Amino acid sequence: MEEYAIKMLNDILDPSMKHGLPEEGDLAVWRTTNVPSKPRWFGVPDPFIGAFFIQALTIADLGNNEIFTNAMGLCVYEDGEWTEWYDEDGEEIDIYITQVGHYQRVQWNRRNEDERSK
């Protein structure tokens, strides 16, 4: 399942993480399974795709009996090092994921209400 999630999103993952050094402002999702193993890094073009990717990997992990623990996050490359990403309100990616999920549910409900009112 994990490999399927990675293949599904491969066309939107940032290729800069596959070749060469990161540049200022680059974003990457890090993921560790069965902590304390080493993390894998996946370049992403923006926080929204990063949040979506983290959700997809989390769902994949839940269905994998070989994964007992995991940890994930979103980092930004600043001043020559990777640091934890925060949105403009100072929130980490887990809060951002919750907010994006809420926004998506609201939009979905509005579309359904519009369809029913026609």
CNS distance restraints for C-alpha pairs under 8 A (distance, minus, plus):
assign (resid   1 and name CA) (resid   5 and name CA) 6.36 0.50 0.50
assign (resid   1 and name CA) (resid  60 and name CA) 5.31 0.50 0.50
assign (resid   1 and name CA) (resid  61 and name CA) 7.83 0.50 0.50
assign (resid   1 and name CA) (resid  63 and name CA) 7.42 0.50 0.50
assign (resid   1 and name CA) (resid  64 and name CA) 7.39 0.50 0.50
assign (resid   2 and name CA) (resid   6 and name CA) 6.33 0.50 0.50
assign (resid   2 and name CA) (resid  57 and name CA) 6.34 0.50 0.50
assign (resid   2 and name CA) (resid  60 and name CA) 5.20 0.50 0.50
assign (resid   2 and name CA) (resid  61 and name CA) 6.88 0.50 0.50
assign (resid   3 and name CA) (resid   7 and name CA) 6.08 0.50 0.50
assign (resid   4 and name CA) (resid   8 and name CA) 5.96 0.50 0.50
assign (resid   5 and name CA) (resid   9 and name CA) 6.34 0.50 0.50
assign (resid   5 and name CA) (resid  56 and name CA) 6.25 0.50 0.50
assign (resid   5 and name CA) (resid  57 and name CA) 6.57 0.50 0.50
assign (resid   5 and name CA) (resid  60 and name CA) 7.16 0.50 0.50
assign (resid   6 and name CA) (resid  10 and name CA) 5.79 0.50 0.50
assign (resid   7 and name CA) (resid  11 and name CA) 7.85 0.50 0.50
assign (resid   9 and name CA) (resid  13 and name CA) 6.30 0.50 0.50
assign (resid   9 and name CA) (resid  53 and name CA) 7.38 0.50 0.50
assign (resid  12 and name CA) (resid  44 and name CA) 7.21 0.50 0.50
assign (resid  12 and name CA) (resid  45 and name CA) 7.35 0.50 0.50
assign (resid  12 and name CA) (resid  49 and name CA) 7.94 0.50 0.50
assign (resid  13 and name CA) (resid  42 and name CA) 6.87 0.50 0.50
assign (resid  13 and name CA) (resid  43 and name CA) 5.60 0.50 0.50
assign (resid  13 and name CA) (resid  44 and name CA) 4.82 0.50 0.50
assign (resid  13 and name CA) (resid  45 and name CA) 6.60 0.50 0.50
assign (resid  14 and name CA) (resid  18 and name CA) 7.95 0.50 0.50
assign (resid  14 and name CA) (resid  42 and name CA) 7.50 0.50 0.50
assign (resid  14 and name CA) (resid  43 and name CA) 4.60 0.50 0.50
assign (resid  14 and name CA) (resid  44 and name CA) 4.82 0.50 0.50
assign (resid  14 and name CA) (resid  45 and name CA) 5.59 0.50 0.50
assign (resid  15 and name CA) (resid  19 and name CA) 6.79 0.50 0.50
assign (resid  15 and name CA) (resid  43 and name CA) 6.78 0.50 0.50
assign (resid  16 and name CA) (resid  20 and name CA) 6.54 0.50 0.50
assign (resid  16 and name CA) (resid  21 and name CA) 7.40 0.50 0.50
assign (resid  16 and name CA) (resid  22 and name CA) 6.52 0.50 0.50
assign (resid  16 and name CA) (resid  43 and name CA) 6.81 0.50 0.50
assign (resid  17 and name CA) (resid  21 and name CA) 7.43 0.50 0.50
assign (resid  17 and name CA) (resid  22 and name CA) 6.62 0.50 0.50
assign (resid  17 and name CA) (resid  28 and name CA) 7.81 0.50 0.50
assign (resid  17 and name CA) (resid  41 and name CA) 7.63 0.50 0.50
assign (resid  17 and name CA) (resid  42 and name CA) 6.52 0.50 0.50
assign (resid  17 and name CA) (resid  43 and name CA) 5.04 0.50 0.50
assign (resid  18 and name CA) (resid  43 and name CA) 7.92 0.50 0.50
assign (resid  22 and name CA) (resid  26 and name CA) 6.30 0.50 0.50
assign (resid  22 and name CA) (resid  77 and name CA) 6.99 0.50 0.50
assign (resid  23 and name CA) (resid  77 and name CA) 6.76 0.50 0.50
assign (resid  24 and name CA) (resid  77 and name CA) 5.36 0.50 0.50
assign (resid  24 and name CA) (resid  78 and name CA) 5.42 0.50 0.50
assign (resid  24 and name CA) (resid  79 and name CA) 7.01 0.50 0.50
assign (resid  24 and name CA) (resid  80 and name CA) 7.35 0.50 0.50
assign (resid  25 and name CA) (resid  76 and name CA) 5.82 0.50 0.50
assign (resid  25 and name CA) (resid  77 and name CA) 5.17 0.50 0.50
assign (resid  25 and name CA) (resid  78 and name CA) 6.07 0.50 0.50
assign (resid  26 and name CA) (resid  43 and name CA) 7.55 0.50 0.50
assign (resid  26 and name CA) (resid  44 and name CA) 7.89 0.50 0.50
assign (resid  26 and name CA) (resid  45 and name CA) 7.64 0.50 0.50
assign (resid  26 and name CA) (resid  76 and name CA) 5.63 0.50 0.50
assign (resid  26 and name CA) (resid  77 and name CA) 5.30 0.50 0.50
assign (resid  27 and name CA) (resid  43 and name CA) 5.89 0.50 0.50
assign (resid  27 and name CA) (resid  44 and name CA) 5.60 0.50 0.50
assign (resid  27 and name CA) (resid  45 and name CA) 6.60 0.50 0.50
assign (resid  27 and name CA) (resid  46 and name CA) 6.77 0.50 0.50
assign (resid  27 and name CA) (resid  47 and name CA) 7.64 0.50 0.50
assign (resid  27 and name CA) (resid  74 and name CA) 6.97 0.50 0.50
assign (resid  27 and name CA) (resid  75 and name CA) 5.70 0.50 0.50
assign (resid  27 and name CA) (resid  76 and name CA) 4.55 0.50 0.50
assign (resid  27 and name CA) (resid  77 and name CA) 6.48 0.50 0.50
assign (resid  28 and name CA) (resid  41 and name CA) 6.24 0.50 0.50
assign (resid  28 and name CA) (resid  42 and name CA) 5.30 0.50 0.50
assign (resid  28 and name CA) (resid  43 and name CA) 4.18 0.50 0.50
assign (resid  28 and name CA) (resid  44 and name CA) 5.38 0.50 0.50
assign (resid  28 and name CA) (resid  50 and name CA) 7.36 0.50 0.50
assign (resid  28 and name CA) (resid  74 and name CA) 5.71 0.50 0.50
assign (resid  28 and name CA) (resid  75 and name CA) 5.35 0.50 0.50
assign (resid  28 and name CA) (resid  76 and name CA) 6.50 0.50 0.50
assign (resid  29 and name CA) (resid  41 and name CA) 5.73 0.50 0.50
assign (resid  29 and name CA) (resid  42 and name CA) 5.17 0.50 0.50
assign (resid  29 and name CA) (resid  43 and name CA) 6.34 0.50 0.50
assign (resid  29 and name CA) (resid  44 and name CA) 6.89 0.50 0.50
assign (resid  29 and name CA) (resid  50 and name CA) 6.15 0.50 0.50
assign (resid  29 and name CA) (resid  53 and name CA) 7.88 0.50 0.50
assign (resid  29 and name CA) (resid  54 and name CA) 7.28 0.50 0.50
assign (resid  29 and name CA) (resid  72 and name CA) 7.01 0.50 0.50
assign (resid  29 and name CA) (resid  73 and name CA) 5.64 0.50 0.50
assign (resid  29 and name CA) (resid  74 and name CA) 4.50 0.50 0.50
assign (resid  29 and name CA) (resid  75 and name CA) 6.33 0.50 0.50
assign (resid  30 and name CA) (resid  39 and name CA) 5.96 0.50 0.50
assign (resid  30 and name CA) (resid  40 and name CA) 5.63 0.50 0.50
assign (resid  30 and name CA) (resid  41 and name CA) 4.57 0.50 0.50
assign (resid  30 and name CA) (resid  42 and name CA) 6.46 0.50 0.50
assign (resid  30 and name CA) (resid  72 and name CA) 5.46 0.50 0.50
assign (resid  30 and name CA) (resid  73 and name CA) 5.47 0.50 0.50
assign (resid  30 and name CA) (resid  74 and name CA) 6.29 0.50 0.50
assign (resid  30 and name CA) (resid  75 and name CA) 7.38 0.50 0.50
assign (resid  31 and name CA) (resid  39 and name CA) 5.07 0.50 0.50
assign (resid  31 and name CA) (resid  40 and name CA) 5.31 0.50 0.50
assign (resid  31 and name CA) (resid  41 and name CA) 6.56 0.50 0.50
assign (resid  31 and name CA) (resid  70 and name CA) 7.22 0.50 0.50
assign (resid  31 and name CA) (resid  71 and name CA) 5.78 0.50 0.50
assign (resid  31 and name CA) (resid  72 and name CA) 4.39 0.50 0.50
assign (resid  31 and name CA) (resid  73 and name CA) 6.81 0.50 0.50
assign (resid  32 and name CA) (resid  36 and name CA) 7.43 0.50 0.50
assign (resid  32 and name CA) (resid  37 and name CA) 6.17 0.50 0.50
assign (resid  32 and name CA) (resid  38 and name CA) 6.13 0.50 0.50
assign (resid  32 and name CA) (resid  39 and name CA) 4.35 0.50 0.50
assign (resid  32 and name CA) (resid  40 and name CA) 6.45 0.50 0.50
assign (resid  32 and name CA) (resid  70 and name CA) 5.45 0.50 0.50
assign (resid  32 and name CA) (resid  71 and name CA) 5.24 0.50 0.50
assign (resid  32 and name CA) (resid  72 and name CA) 6.40 0.50 0.50
assign (resid  33 and name CA) (resid  37 and name CA) 6.48 0.50 0.50
assign (resid  33 and name CA) (resid  39 and name CA) 7.58 0.50 0.50
assign (resid  33 and name CA) (resid  67 and name CA) 6.25 0.50 0.50
assign (resid  33 and name CA) (resid  68 and name CA) 7.45 0.50 0.50
assign (resid  33 and name CA) (resid  69 and name CA) 5.70 0.50 0.50
assign (resid  33 and name CA) (resid  70 and name CA) 4.22 0.50 0.50
assign (resid  33 and name CA) (resid  71 and name CA) 6.56 0.50 0.50
assign (resid  34 and name CA) (resid  67 and name CA) 5.87 0.50 0.50
assign (resid  34 and name CA) (resid  68 and name CA) 5.60 0.50 0.50
assign (resid  34 and name CA) (resid  69 and name CA) 4.65 0.50 0.50
assign (resid  34 and name CA) (resid  70 and name CA) 5.75 0.50 0.50
assign (resid  35 and name CA) (resid  69 and name CA) 6.04 0.50 0.50
assign (resid  35 and name CA) (resid  70 and name CA) 6.22 0.50 0.50
assign (resid  35 and name CA) (resid  71 and name CA) 7.47 0.50 0.50
assign (resid  44 and name CA) (resid  49 and name CA) 6.39 0.50 0.50
assign (resid  44 and name CA) (resid  50 and name CA) 5.75 0.50 0.50
assign (resid  45 and name CA) (resid  49 and name CA) 6.79 0.50 0.50
assign (resid  45 and name CA) (resid  50 and name CA) 7.67 0.50 0.50
assign (resid  46 and name CA) (resid  50 and name CA) 6.30 0.50 0.50
assign (resid  47 and name CA) (resid  51 and name CA) 6.01 0.50 0.50
assign (resid  47 and name CA) (resid  74 and name CA) 7.80 0.50 0.50
assign (resid  47 and name CA) (resid  93 and name CA) 7.87 0.50 0.50
assign (resid  48 and name CA) (resid  52 and name CA) 6.24 0.50 0.50
assign (resid  48 and name CA) (resid 100 and name CA) 7.74 0.50 0.50
assign (resid  49 and name CA) (resid  53 and name CA) 5.98 0.50 0.50
assign (resid  50 and name CA) (resid  54 and name CA) 6.15 0.50 0.50
assign (resid  50 and name CA) (resid  74 and name CA) 6.78 0.50 0.50
assign (resid  51 and name CA) (resid  55 and name CA) 6.26 0.50 0.50
assign (resid  51 and name CA) (resid  93 and name CA) 6.82 0.50 0.50
assign (resid  51 and name CA) (resid  94 and name CA) 8.00 0.50 0.50
assign (resid  51 and name CA) (resid  96 and name CA) 7.43 0.50 0.50
assign (resid  51 and name CA) (resid  97 and name CA) 5.49 0.50 0.50
assign (resid  52 and name CA) (resid  56 and name CA) 6.22 0.50 0.50
assign (resid  52 and name CA) (resid  97 and name CA) 7.76 0.50 0.50
assign (resid  53 and name CA) (resid  57 and name CA) 6.15 0.50 0.50
assign (resid  54 and name CA) (resid  58 and name CA) 6.06 0.50 0.50
assign (resid  54 and name CA) (resid  72 and name CA) 6.93 0.50 0.50
assign (resid  54 and name CA) (resid  73 and name CA) 7.52 0.50 0.50
assign (resid  55 and name CA) (resid  59 and name CA) 6.26 0.50 0.50
assign (resid  56 and name CA) (resid  60 and name CA) 6.23 0.50 0.50
assign (resid  57 and name CA) (resid  61 and name CA) 6.07 0.50 0.50
assign (resid  58 and name CA) (resid  62 and name CA) 6.32 0.50 0.50
assign (resid  59 and name CA) (resid  63 and name CA) 6.77 0.50 0.50
assign (resid  60 and name CA) (resid  64 and name CA) 6.59 0.50 0.50
assign (resid  61 and name CA) (resid  67 and name CA) 6.32 0.50 0.50
assign (resid  61 and name CA) (resid  70 and name CA) 7.88 0.50 0.50
assign (resid  62 and name CA) (resid  67 and name CA) 7.85 0.50 0.50
assign (resid  73 and name CA) (resid  84 and name CA) 7.55 0.50 0.50
assign (resid  73 and name CA) (resid  93 and name CA) 6.63 0.50 0.50
assign (resid  73 and name CA) (resid  94 and name CA) 7.91 0.50 0.50
assign (resid  74 and name CA) (resid  84 and name CA) 6.23 0.50 0.50
assign (resid  74 and name CA) (resid  85 and name CA) 5.64 0.50 0.50
assign (resid  74 and name CA) (resid  93 and name CA) 6.29 0.50 0.50
assign (resid  75 and name CA) (resid  82 and name CA) 5.89 0.50 0.50
assign (resid  75 and name CA) (resid  83 and name CA) 5.26 0.50 0.50
assign (resid  75 and name CA) (resid  84 and name CA) 4.44 0.50 0.50
assign (resid  75 and name CA) (resid  85 and name CA) 4.74 0.50 0.50
assign (resid  76 and name CA) (resid  82 and name CA) 5.56 0.50 0.50
assign (resid  76 and name CA) (resid  83 and name CA) 5.52 0.50 0.50
assign (resid  76 and name CA) (resid  84 and name CA) 6.28 0.50 0.50
assign (resid  76 and name CA) (resid  85 and name CA) 5.39 0.50 0.50
assign (resid  77 and name CA) (resid  81 and name CA) 5.48 0.50 0.50
assign (resid  77 and name CA) (resid  82 and name CA) 4.46 0.50 0.50
assign (resid  77 and name CA) (resid  83 and name CA) 6.33 0.50 0.50
assign (resid  78 and name CA) (resid  82 and name CA) 6.26 0.50 0.50
assign (resid  78 and name CA) (resid  83 and name CA) 6.85 0.50 0.50
assign (resid  84 and name CA) (resid  92 and name CA) 7.63 0.50 0.50
assign (resid  85 and name CA) (resid  92 and name CA) 6.28 0.50 0.50
assign (resid  85 and name CA) (resid  93 and name CA) 7.00 0.50 0.50
assign (resid  86 and name CA) (resid  90 and name CA) 5.14 0.50 0.50
assign (resid  86 and name CA) (resid  91 and name CA) 5.15 0.50 0.50
assign (resid  86 and name CA) (resid  92 and name CA) 4.77 0.50 0.50
assign (resid  86 and name CA) (resid  93 and name CA) 6.80 0.50 0.50
assign (resid  87 and name CA) (resid  91 and name CA) 5.39 0.50 0.50
assign (resid  87 and name CA) (resid  92 and name CA) 6.65 0.50 0.50
assign (resid  87 and name CA) (resid  93 and name CA) 7.75 0.50 0.50
assign (resid  87 and name CA) (resid  96 and name CA) 7.53 0.50 0.50
assign (resid  91 and name CA) (resid  95 and name CA) 6.07 0.50 0.50
assign (resid  91 and name CA) (resid  96 and name CA) 6.80 0.50 0.50
assign (resid  92 and name CA) (resid  96 and name CA) 6.51 0.50 0.50
assign (resid  93 and name CA) (resid  97 and name CA) 5.98 0.50 0.50
assign (resid  94 and name CA) (resid  98 and name CA) 6.45 0.50 0.50
assign (resid  95 and name CA) (resid  99 and name CA) 6.25 0.50 0.50
assign (resid  96 and name CA) (resid 100 and name CA) 6.05 0.50 0.50
assign (resid  97 and name CA) (resid 101 and name CA) 6.03 0.50 0.50
assign (resid  98 and name CA) (resid 102 and name CA) 6.19 0.50 0.50
assign (resid  99 and name CA) (resid 103 and name CA) 6.19 0.50 0.50
assign (resid 100 and name CA) (resid 104 and name CA) 6.12 0.50 0.50
assign (resid 101 and name CA) (resid 105 and name CA) 6.22 0.50 0.50
assign (resid 102 and name CA) (resid 106 and name CA) 6.23 0.50 0.50
assign (resid 103 and name CA) (resid 107 and name CA) 6.19 0.50 0.50
assign (resid 104 and name CA) (resid 108 and name CA) 6.06 0.50 0.50
assign (resid 105 and name CA) (resid 109 and name CA) 6.07 0.50 0.50
assign (resid 106 and name CA) (resid 110 and name CA) 6.18 0.50 0.50
assign (resid 107 and name CA) (resid 111 and name CA) 6.24 0.50 0.50
assign (resid 108 and name CA) (resid 112 and name CA) 6.27 0.50 0.50
assign (resid 109 and name CA) (resid 113 and name CA) 6.12 0.50 0.50
assign (resid 110 and name CA) (resid 114 and name CA) 6.09 0.50 0.50
assign (resid 111 and name CA) (resid 115 and name CA) 6.19 0.50 0.50
assign (resid 112 and name CA) (resid 116 and name CA) 6.19 0.50 0.50
assign (resid 113 and name CA) (resid 117 and name CA) 6.17 0.50 0.50
assign (resid 114 and name CA) (resid 118 and name CA) 6.58 0.50 0.50
